[in-house]
């Protein structure tokens, strides 16, 4: 009798539905939130690199590169996109799937 119940439990365990792995249970953010946060930080870093430069070592010289299109248009656009990604990453709520029952007969 004991072996019969062991066999039933083993076969039931083999028939289980693939269980969902929860990401950091009890944490306010999910996996996609963290992925978007890191991606937004990378976009922000790229924006700050694009924004940098254009200076000169001699304070008596004027460098017109400080007013080029890259620093006046593209860098603020990239930074705005990066901050928008961060905003979405913070407020995104990914619905969690319902856990299925272990035994299905």
Protein Blocks (a to p, Z undefined) as FASTA:
>chain_A
ZZmmmmmmmmmmmmpccddddehehiabdfklmmmmmmmmmmmmmmmmmmgghiafblkb
ccfklmgmklmmmmmmmmmmmmmmmmmmmmpccdddddddfbdZZ
